Amino acid sequence: IKFYVRCSTGTYIRKLAMDIAERLNCVGYISEITRLSVGPYRIEEAVELNKIDESCILPWKESA
């Protein structure tokens, strides 16, 4: 099966998959995990490592 999970920090997706398989009384495995976002950052905004240069660096915003 293929599914999408929106979860909070500390959620273990591999454990979730294990629990689902156990509940179905079978075995399972994860063939692929892709993190689509972390906080406000989305994968569509990602920059490939070989394309990173100074223009990718954002100014530091100090929190209050």
C-alpha positions in Angstrom: 0.0 0.0 0.0 1.0 3.6 -0.4 -0.1 6.2 2.0 0.7 9.7 3.2 1.1 10.6 6.8 1.0 14.1 8.4 2.5 13.8 11.8 4.2 15.7 14.6 7.8 15.6 15.7 8.7 12.3 17.3 6.5 10.1 15.1 8.3 7.0 14.0 7.0 6.0 10.6 8.8 2.6 10.5 7.1 1.8 13.9 3.8 2.8 12.4 4.3 0.4 9.5 5.3 -2.3 11.9 2.1 -1.7 13.9 -0.1 -1.8 10.8 1.5 -5.1 9.6 1.1 -6.6 13.1 -2.6 -5.5 13.3 -3.1 -7.2 9.9 -1.4 -10.3 11.2 1.2 -10.3 8.5 4.7 -8.9 7.8 5.6 -5.8 5.9 8.4 -3.6 5.0 9.0 0.0 3.9 10.6 0.3 0.4 10.6 4.1 0.4 10.1 7.1 2.7 10.1 10.7 1.5 9.8 13.6 3.9 7.7 16.1 2.0 8.0 18.9 4.6 9.5 19.9 7.9 7.8 22.8 9.6 7.4 25.6 7.0 9.9 24.0 4.6 8.6 22.0 1.7 10.4 19.6 -0.6 9.4 21.8 -3.6 11.6 24.5 -2.2 14.6 22.2 -1.8 17.9 22.8 -3.6 20.0 20.0 -4.9 23.4 19.8 -3.0 25.4 20.3 -6.2 23.4 23.5 -6.9 24.0 25.2 -3.5 25.8 28.5 -3.6 25.8 31.8 -1.7 22.4 32.8 -3.2 20.8 29.9 -1.3 21.8 31.3 2.1 19.0 33.2 3.8 19.7 36.0 6.4 19.4 34.9 10.0 16.3 36.0 11.8 16.7 36.2 15.6 13.7 35.1 17.6 12.3 37.5 20.2 
